[in-house]
């Protein structure tokens, strides 16, 4: 999910069911002008949020905003989060409009690559940053979001009433500020001092191909209540020292997110990891990595240059078999030190939900199942059952939203709401002219911007939607993913056996359905 990717914790009360709409009715977003950008550059950590949060068992998530160099009132802005040492982020551009207001811009990555923008307001007071934004959802409904951030998480005692009054003065309608969980945010600068990243050359790529699961990371992890998350790296076929690399995670054994990159070897022999920063310039960034396989474990090290002589090193230990996780951490630490790296202490990463064997099924190809009717499909559907065991319930609401259907082409959004924050990814569904099957299409954002697709099947029965998809991983191994969804999450008593029989009749190999947590799904949803 941006996926996932993407999750936040605040630390006060429990979100159960939000019956009312969180948007507000007004003619337009408040016109608030940011007076000064002085002191804005750098990384700010979210410590208060205008949203009520379920924090019974806070997660080791640290959410932050990063503001790059400001030139001509244009700011490169990154919204990121760190979970158990793995950072995910999204890049945006902030610029000033003719009326003086700042606006944040992003590219909605669908087939049109639409540019969207919404106004924001930034105010620094006593070392704290107030970040306010307003999104127009149409029909006179606007959603305001407000955060308070700090550069030093040890200093988190905030006069929230003062910031609330600032917003009210300008016509905003702020919510009550609640403290956001931020215990795993760094107390000081986590970066090390180097003149440059150590020059470490990967000698051999033998045995690299395939999926590796993270079992140790050079980062302190809060695991009071571990989540059913499994983080992995996937290395594709290696040709001419060029590797297709994916970094992904599964939540409750379902794919939460993955990102595709390219790894290649430079003239000095080092491997470099490349990605496209998806802002208005679509910049290509790269940083050196080192890979070493020893006794069935993979050491992955990377180094990022943040400028001004500050470098961030990331180190993880991975295995292809998560049941085999007894690692000689000191040995891997010594390898890094030999080459001039400054590794942190390795801590065990929660990996109990990583598959102990391959979860794919064996088919010659994905079953050819044709969707007969799309009647009644449009709108938002909430997941109530999934073909996956759920180990630990979060207050997450996952949904699919199907837009207007024209000529059997559907705009499809896969989203989730966690503690009031919604993230989503857009896709296109169309019908294959040859065999009539529906296929979901997405663009894998690497340097080739590859268009990938896989077949899906949709069936509505008694007000429930069966969503089946099938991914071909090659070599006769196919992964089937199945959900049952409803438009009304209060109506969740499902005859799962009936849906299982539908799948079997059509040649699928479904796994057992397990109930998915959906208590926080909203009964009201936008059209």
C-alpha positions as CSV (number, residue, x, y, z in Angstrom):
1,X,0.0,0.0,0.0
2,X,1.5,3.7,-1.1
3,X,1.7,1.2,0.5
4,X,2.2,1.1,1.8
5,X,3.3,2.0,2.8
6,X,2.4,4.1,4.9
7,X,1.2,4.2,8.5
8,X,1.2,6.5,11.5
9,X,0.6,6.4,15.3
10,X,-0.7,9.0,17.7
11,X,-0.8,8.2,21.3
12,X,-4.1,8.8,23.1
13,X,-7.5,7.3,22.5
14,X,-8.9,4.4,20.5
15,X,-10.4,4.8,17.1
16,X,-13.2,2.4,16.6
17,X,-15.9,3.5,14.1
18,X,-16.1,7.0,12.7
19,X,-19.7,7.5,11.8
20,X,-19.5,11.0,10.6
21,X,-17.6,12.5,7.6
22,X,-14.4,14.2,8.6
23,X,-14.7,16.7,5.8
24,X,-16.1,20.2,6.4
25,X,-18.6,22.2,4.4
26,X,-17.4,25.6,3.2
27,X,-17.1,27.6,-0.1
28,X,-13.4,27.1,-0.4
29,X,-10.2,26.4,1.6
30,X,-9.1,29.2,3.9
31,X,-6.7,31.6,2.2
32,X,-3.7,31.6,4.6
33,X,-0.4,33.0,3.4
34,X,3.0,31.7,4.8
35,X,5.0,34.8,5.7
36,X,8.4,33.3,6.3
37,X,10.3,30.2,5.3
38,X,13.3,31.0,7.5
39,X,14.6,28.0,9.4
40,X,12.4,25.6,7.5
41,X,15.1,23.5,5.7
42,X,15.8,20.1,7.2
43,X,14.0,17.2,8.8
44,X,11.0,17.7,11.1
45,X,9.3,15.0,13.1
46,X,5.5,14.8,13.7
47,X,4.7,14.9,17.4
48,X,1.1,16.2,17.4
49,X,-1.7,15.6,14.9
50,X,-5.2,16.9,14.7
51,X,-6.7,13.5,14.6
52,X,-7.9,11.0,17.3
53,X,-5.7,7.9,17.4
54,X,-5.8,4.3,18.5
55,X,-2.6,4.0,20.5
56,X,-3.3,1.0,22.7
57,X,-0.1,-0.5,21.6
58,X,2.0,2.1,19.8
59,X,4.0,1.0,16.8
60,X,7.7,1.8,16.3
61,X,6.9,4.2,13.5
62,X,8.5,7.6,13.1
63,X,6.9,10.0,10.7
64,X,8.7,13.0,9.3
65,X,8.7,15.9,6.8
66,X,11.9,16.9,5.0
67,X,12.2,20.3,3.4
68,X,15.1,20.7,0.9
69,X,16.8,23.8,-0.2
70,X,14.5,26.7,-0.9
71,X,15.1,28.5,-4.2
72,X,12.7,31.1,-5.6
73,X,10.0,30.0,-3.2
74,X,10.2,26.4,-4.6
75,X,10.8,23.7,-2.1
76,X,11.5,20.0,-2.6
77,X,9.4,18.3,0.1
78,X,9.5,14.7,1.3
79,X,6.9,13.1,3.5
80,X,8.3,9.9,5.0
81,X,8.1,7.4,7.7
82,X,10.6,4.9,9.3
83,X,9.4,1.6,10.6
84,X,11.9,-0.7,12.2
85,X,14.7,1.0,10.4
86,X,13.2,0.9,6.9
87,X,12.3,4.3,5.5
88,X,9.6,4.9,2.9
89,X,8.9,8.3,1.5
90,X,7.1,10.3,-1.2
91,X,8.4,13.4,-2.9
92,X,6.4,16.5,-3.7
93,X,7.1,20.1,-4.8
94,X,5.9,23.1,-2.9
95,X,5.7,26.5,-4.6
96,X,4.1,29.9,-4.1
97,X,1.0,30.9,-6.1
98,X,0.2,34.4,-7.4
99,X,-2.0,35.1,-4.4
100,X,1.0,34.4,-2.1
101,X,-0.2,31.0,-0.8
102,X,2.0,27.9,-0.8
103,X,0.7,24.9,-2.6
104,X,1.9,21.3,-2.5
105,X,1.9,19.5,-5.8
106,X,2.1,15.8,-6.6
107,X,1.7,13.6,-9.7
108,X,-1.1,11.1,-9.5
109,X,0.5,8.2,-11.2
110,X,-2.2,6.8,-13.5
111,X,-2.2,6.7,-17.2
112,X,-2.7,10.4,-17.5
113,X,-0.1,11.3,-14.9
114,X,-2.3,14.1,-13.5
115,X,-0.8,16.9,-11.5
116,X,-2.8,17.7,-8.3
117,X,-2.2,20.5,-5.8
118,X,-3.7,21.9,-2.6
119,X,-2.9,24.9,-0.4
120,X,-0.7,24.6,2.7
121,X,0.4,27.0,5.4
122,X,3.7,26.8,7.4
123,X,4.4,28.6,10.6
124,X,7.5,28.2,12.8
125,X,7.1,29.3,16.4
126,X,9.4,28.6,19.3
127,X,11.2,25.8,17.4
128,X,8.0,24.0,16.4
129,X,6.5,23.9,13.0
130,X,2.8,24.1,12.3
131,X,1.8,22.4,9.0
132,X,-1.7,22.9,7.7
133,X,-3.2,21.8,4.5
134,X,-6.6,21.7,2.9
135,X,-7.9,19.3,0.2
136,X,-10.9,20.0,-2.0
137,X,-13.0,16.8,-2.4
138,X,-15.7,18.6,-4.4
139,X,-19.4,19.3,-3.7
140,X,-18.3,22.0,-1.2
141,X,-16.5,19.5,1.1
142,X,-13.0,20.2,2.3
143,X,-10.6,18.2,4.5
144,X,-8.2,20.1,6.7
145,X,-5.1,18.4,8.1
146,X,-2.9,19.9,10.8
147,X,0.4,18.8,12.3
148,X,2.9,20.1,14.8
149,X,6.5,19.0,14.2
150,X,9.9,19.5,15.9
151,X,13.5,19.0,14.8
152,X,14.4,17.6,18.2
153,X,12.1,14.9,19.5
154,X,13.4,15.2,23.0
155,X,11.7,18.6,23.0
156,X,8.1,17.7,22.6
157,X,6.2,19.8,25.2
158,X,4.0,22.0,23.0
159,X,1.4,24.7,23.7
160,X,-1.2,23.2,21.4
161,X,-3.8,25.8,22.3
162,X,-1.5,28.5,20.8
163,X,-1.3,26.7,17.5
164,X,-5.0,26.1,17.5
165,X,-5.7,29.8,18.0
166,X,-3.4,30.6,15.0
167,X,-5.5,28.4,12.8
168,X,-8.8,29.8,14.0
169,X,-7.6,33.4,13.4
170,X,-7.3,32.6,9.7
171,X,-10.7,30.9,9.4
172,X,-9.5,27.3,9.6
173,X,-11.5,24.8,11.5
174,X,-8.8,22.8,13.4
175,X,-9.5,19.6,15.3
176,X,-8.1,18.9,18.7
177,X,-4.4,18.1,18.7
178,X,-3.4,14.6,20.0
179,X,0.1,13.5,20.7
180,X,1.6,11.3,18.0
181,X,3.8,8.3,18.9
182,X,7.4,9.3,18.2
183,X,9.5,7.4,20.6
184,X,11.5,5.7,17.8
185,X,12.3,9.0,16.1
186,X,16.1,9.8,16.4
187,X,17.0,11.9,19.4
188,X,19.9,13.5,17.5
189,X,21.3,13.3,14.0
190,X,21.5,9.6,13.0
191,X,24.0,10.3,10.2
192,X,27.7,9.6,10.4
193,X,30.6,11.8,9.4
194,X,32.6,10.7,6.4
195,X,34.4,12.7,3.7
196,X,32.5,10.4,1.3
197,X,30.8,7.0,1.4
198,X,33.3,4.1,1.9
199,X,34.2,2.6,-1.4
200,X,33.3,-1.1,-1.0
201,X,33.2,-3.4,-4.0
202,X,30.9,-6.4,-4.3
203,X,33.0,-9.3,-5.4
204,X,30.4,-11.9,-6.3
205,X,26.7,-11.9,-7.2
206,X,26.5,-15.7,-7.2
207,X,23.4,-17.0,-5.4
208,X,21.8,-13.5,-5.2
209,X,18.7,-14.0,-7.3
210,X,15.4,-14.6,-5.5
211,X,13.6,-13.3,-2.4
212,X,15.4,-12.5,0.8
213,X,13.7,-11.8,4.1
214,X,15.1,-9.2,6.6
215,X,15.9,-10.8,9.9
216,X,18.3,-8.2,11.4
217,X,18.7,-4.5,10.9
218,X,21.2,-2.0,12.3
219,X,18.6,-0.1,14.2
220,X,17.0,-0.3,17.6
221,X,13.5,-1.6,17.3
222,X,10.5,-1.3,19.6
223,X,8.9,-4.7,19.6
224,X,6.7,-4.6,22.6
225,X,3.8,-5.6,20.3
226,X,5.2,-6.9,17.0
227,X,3.1,-6.5,13.9
228,X,2.6,-9.2,11.3
229,X,4.9,-7.5,8.9
230,X,7.4,-9.2,6.7
231,X,10.0,-7.1,4.9
232,X,11.9,-8.5,2.0
233,X,14.2,-7.7,-0.9
234,X,13.8,-9.4,-4.3
235,X,16.6,-9.6,-6.8
236,X,15.7,-10.5,-10.3
237,X,17.8,-11.9,-13.1
238,X,21.3,-10.5,-13.3
239,X,22.5,-9.6,-16.8
240,X,25.7,-7.6,-17.5
241,X,25.9,-6.7,-13.8
242,X,22.4,-5.0,-14.0
243,X,19.9,-6.2,-11.5
244,X,16.2,-5.6,-11.2
245,X,15.6,-5.0,-7.5
246,X,12.4,-4.8,-5.5
247,X,12.0,-3.7,-1.9
248,X,8.7,-4.9,-0.4
249,X,6.7,-5.9,2.6
250,X,3.7,-8.0,3.4
251,X,1.2,-7.3,6.2
252,X,-0.7,-10.3,7.5
253,X,0.9,-12.2,4.6
254,X,-0.7,-9.8,2.0
255,X,1.4,-7.6,-0.2
256,X,1.5,-4.2,1.4
257,X,3.8,-2.4,-0.9
258,X,6.8,-2.9,-3.2
259,X,9.0,-0.5,-5.0
260,X,11.2,-1.4,-8.0
261,X,14.7,-0.1,-8.5
262,X,17.7,-0.8,-10.7
263,X,21.2,-1.8,-9.5
264,X,24.2,-1.6,-11.7
265,X,28.0,-1.6,-11.5
266,X,30.0,1.6,-11.9
267,X,33.4,2.0,-13.5
268,X,35.1,1.8,-10.1
269,X,33.5,-1.6,-9.6
270,X,31.0,-0.5,-7.0
271,X,27.3,-1.4,-7.2
272,X,24.8,1.5,-7.2
273,X,21.2,1.5,-6.4
274,X,19.1,3.8,-8.6
275,X,15.6,5.2,-8.2
276,X,13.6,8.0,-9.7
277,X,12.4,10.6,-7.2
278,X,8.9,11.2,-8.5
279,X,8.6,15.0,-8.4
280,X,8.0,17.4,-11.3
281,X,11.5,16.9,-12.5
282,X,11.5,13.0,-12.1
283,X,15.1,13.1,-10.9
284,X,17.3,10.0,-10.9
285,X,19.1,9.5,-7.7
286,X,21.7,6.8,-6.9
287,X,23.8,5.7,-3.9
288,X,26.4,2.9,-3.4
289,X,25.5,-0.4,-2.0
290,X,27.5,-3.5,-1.0
291,X,26.2,-7.1,-1.1
292,X,27.9,-10.0,0.6
293,X,26.6,-13.6,1.0
294,X,28.1,-15.7,3.8
295,X,26.8,-19.0,5.1
296,X,23.4,-18.5,3.5
297,X,22.9,-15.0,4.8
298,X,23.0,-11.7,2.8
299,X,24.5,-8.6,4.1
300,X,23.0,-5.5,2.4
301,X,24.7,-2.1,3.1
302,X,24.0,1.2,1.5
303,X,25.2,4.8,2.1
304,X,23.3,7.9,1.3
305,X,24.9,11.3,1.0
306,X,22.8,14.0,2.7
307,X,25.3,16.8,2.0
308,X,27.6,18.8,4.2
309,X,29.7,15.8,4.9
310,X,26.8,13.8,6.5
311,X,26.1,10.3,5.4
312,X,23.5,7.8,6.4
313,X,24.5,4.1,6.4
314,X,21.8,1.4,6.3
315,X,22.7,-2.2,7.0
316,X,20.4,-5.3,7.1
317,X,21.0,-9.0,7.3
318,X,18.6,-11.2,5.2
319,X,17.9,-14.9,4.7
320,X,16.0,-16.9,2.1
321,X,14.6,-19.2,4.8
322,X,13.3,-17.2,7.8
323,X,13.2,-20.3,9.9
324,X,17.0,-20.2,9.8
325,X,17.6,-16.9,11.6
326,X,20.5,-17.6,14.0
327,X,23.1,-15.1,12.7
328,X,26.7,-14.4,13.8
329,X,26.1,-10.6,13.9
330,X,29.6,-9.9,15.0
331,X,31.0,-11.4,11.9
332,X,28.9,-9.1,9.6
333,X,29.8,-6.1,11.8
334,X,33.5,-6.9,11.4
335,X,33.1,-7.1,7.6
336,X,31.7,-3.6,7.5
337,X,34.3,-2.2,9.9
338,X,37.1,-3.7,7.7
339,X,36.0,-1.5,4.8
340,X,35.6,1.8,6.8
341,X,31.9,1.7,7.4
342,X,30.5,2.7,10.7
343,X,27.8,0.1,11.4
344,X,25.3,0.3,14.2
345,X,24.4,-2.6,16.5
346,X,22.2,-5.2,14.8
347,X,18.8,-5.8,16.3
348,X,16.5,-8.6,15.4
349,X,13.7,-7.7,13.0
350,X,10.3,-9.2,13.6
351,X,9.8,-11.8,10.8
352,X,7.5,-14.4,12.2
353,X,5.0,-13.9,9.4
354,X,7.5,-14.3,6.6
355,X,6.6,-17.5,4.7
356,X,8.6,-20.5,5.8
357,X,8.0,-22.0,2.3
358,X,7.0,-20.6,-1.1
359,X,3.4,-19.3,-0.9
360,X,2.8,-19.6,-4.6
361,X,0.8,-22.4,-6.2
362,X,1.8,-24.4,-9.2
363,X,-0.2,-23.9,-12.4
364,X,0.8,-24.0,-16.0
365,X,-0.8,-20.5,-16.1
366,X,-3.3,-18.4,-14.2
367,X,-6.8,-19.8,-14.5
368,X,-8.8,-18.1,-17.3
369,X,-11.9,-16.8,-15.4
370,X,-14.1,-14.3,-17.2
371,X,-16.1,-11.6,-15.3
372,X,-19.7,-11.8,-16.6
373,X,-21.2,-8.6,-15.3
374,X,-20.0,-5.3,-13.9
375,X,-23.4,-4.2,-12.8
376,X,-23.4,-2.6,-9.3
377,X,-19.6,-2.5,-9.1
378,X,-19.1,1.3,-9.0
379,X,-18.4,2.8,-5.6
380,X,-16.3,2.0,-2.5
381,X,-16.1,-1.6,-1.2
382,X,-14.6,-2.5,2.2
383,X,-12.6,-5.7,2.8
384,X,-14.1,-8.0,5.3
385,X,-12.4,-11.3,4.5
386,X,-9.1,-12.2,3.0
387,X,-7.4,-15.4,2.0
388,X,-4.8,-14.8,4.7
389,X,-4.4,-15.5,8.4
390,X,-4.5,-12.4,10.6
391,X,-2.2,-12.5,13.5
392,X,-2.6,-9.0,15.0
393,X,-5.5,-6.6,14.4
394,X,-4.7,-3.0,13.6
395,X,-7.2,-0.2,13.3
396,X,-6.8,-0.3,9.6
397,X,-9.6,-0.1,7.0
398,X,-8.8,-1.3,3.6
399,X,-11.0,-0.6,0.6
400,X,-11.3,-0.7,-3.2
401,X,-13.0,2.1,-5.1
402,X,-14.3,1.5,-8.6
403,X,-14.9,4.6,-10.7
404,X,-17.3,5.1,-13.7
405,X,-17.1,2.2,-16.1
406,X,-16.9,3.1,-19.8
407,X,-16.2,0.6,-22.6
408,X,-15.2,-2.0,-20.0
409,X,-12.4,0.3,-18.7
410,X,-12.5,1.0,-15.0
411,X,-10.4,3.4,-12.9
412,X,-9.6,1.4,-9.7
413,X,-8.2,2.7,-6.4
414,X,-6.8,0.4,-3.8
415,X,-6.6,2.3,-0.5
416,X,-6.4,2.0,3.3
417,X,-7.2,4.3,6.2
418,X,-5.1,4.0,9.3
419,X,-5.8,6.3,12.2
420,X,-7.6,8.7,9.9
421,X,-4.8,8.9,7.4
422,X,-5.7,7.5,3.9
423,X,-3.2,6.3,1.4
424,X,-4.1,4.9,-2.0
425,X,-2.7,3.6,-5.3
426,X,-4.5,4.1,-8.7
427,X,-4.8,1.4,-11.4
428,X,-6.7,0.8,-14.6
429,X,-8.8,-2.3,-15.2
430,X,-9.7,-3.2,-18.8
431,X,-11.0,-6.2,-20.7
432,X,-8.7,-8.3,-22.8
433,X,-10.1,-8.5,-26.4
434,X,-8.8,-12.0,-27.0
435,X,-10.3,-13.9,-24.1
436,X,-12.7,-11.5,-22.4
437,X,-10.8,-11.5,-19.1
438,X,-10.4,-8.4,-17.0
439,X,-6.8,-7.3,-16.2
440,X,-5.4,-4.8,-13.8
441,X,-2.6,-2.6,-15.1
442,X,0.0,-0.7,-13.2
443,X,3.2,1.1,-14.2
444,X,6.3,-0.3,-12.5
445,X,8.2,3.0,-11.8
446,X,11.8,2.1,-12.8
447,X,13.9,3.6,-15.5
448,X,11.9,1.7,-18.2
449,X,8.5,2.6,-16.6
450,X,7.2,-0.9,-17.5
451,X,3.5,-1.5,-17.8
452,X,2.6,-4.7,-16.0
453,X,-0.8,-6.4,-15.9
454,X,-2.4,-9.5,-14.3
455,X,-5.8,-11.1,-14.6
456,X,-8.6,-10.5,-12.1
457,X,-12.1,-11.8,-11.6
458,X,-15.0,-9.9,-10.0
459,X,-18.2,-11.5,-8.9
460,X,-21.0,-9.8,-6.9
461,X,-23.3,-12.1,-5.0
462,X,-25.9,-11.1,-2.3
463,X,-24.3,-7.6,-1.9
464,X,-20.7,-9.0,-1.5
465,X,-17.9,-8.7,-4.0
466,X,-15.4,-11.5,-4.6
467,X,-12.1,-10.1,-5.9
468,X,-9.6,-12.6,-7.2
469,X,-6.3,-11.9,-8.9
470,X,-3.4,-14.0,-10.1
471,X,0.2,-13.1,-10.5
472,X,2.6,-15.1,-12.6
473,X,6.1,-15.2,-11.0
474,X,7.5,-17.5,-13.7
475,X,8.6,-21.1,-13.8
476,X,5.1,-22.3,-13.4
477,X,4.6,-20.6,-10.1
478,X,1.5,-18.5,-9.7
479,X,0.2,-16.5,-6.7
480,X,-3.5,-16.1,-6.2
481,X,-4.9,-13.4,-4.0
482,X,-8.6,-13.3,-2.9
483,X,-10.8,-10.9,-0.9
484,X,-14.4,-10.6,-0.1
485,X,-15.7,-7.0,0.2
486,X,-18.9,-5.2,1.2
487,X,-20.2,-1.7,0.7
488,X,-21.6,-1.6,4.2
489,X,-19.0,-2.9,6.8
490,X,-21.8,-3.3,9.3
491,X,-23.1,-6.2,7.1
492,X,-20.2,-8.7,7.3
493,X,-21.7,-12.1,7.8
494,X,-20.4,-13.9,4.8
495,X,-20.9,-17.5,3.5
496,X,-17.2,-17.9,2.7
497,X,-17.8,-21.5,1.6
498,X,-20.0,-20.3,-1.2
499,X,-17.3,-18.0,-2.5
500,X,-14.7,-20.7,-2.1
501,X,-16.8,-23.0,-4.3
502,X,-17.1,-20.4,-7.0
503,X,-13.3,-20.2,-7.1
504,X,-12.8,-24.0,-7.3
505,X,-15.4,-24.3,-10.0
506,X,-13.2,-22.0,-12.2
507,X,-9.9,-23.8,-11.5
508,X,-8.5,-21.5,-8.9
509,X,-6.8,-22.9,-5.8
510,X,-8.2,-20.7,-3.0
511,X,-6.8,-20.7,0.5
512,X,-9.0,-20.5,3.6
513,X,-10.8,-17.1,4.2
514,X,-10.0,-15.3,7.4
515,X,-11.9,-12.3,8.7
516,X,-10.1,-9.0,8.1
517,X,-10.2,-6.2,10.7
518,X,-12.7,-3.6,9.5
519,X,-14.1,-2.0,12.7
520,X,-12.7,1.4,11.7
521,X,-14.1,1.5,8.2
522,X,-16.3,4.5,7.8
523,X,-20.0,4.0,7.2
524,X,-20.0,7.3,5.3
525,X,-17.8,7.4,2.3
526,X,-17.3,9.9,-0.5
527,X,-19.0,9.2,-3.9
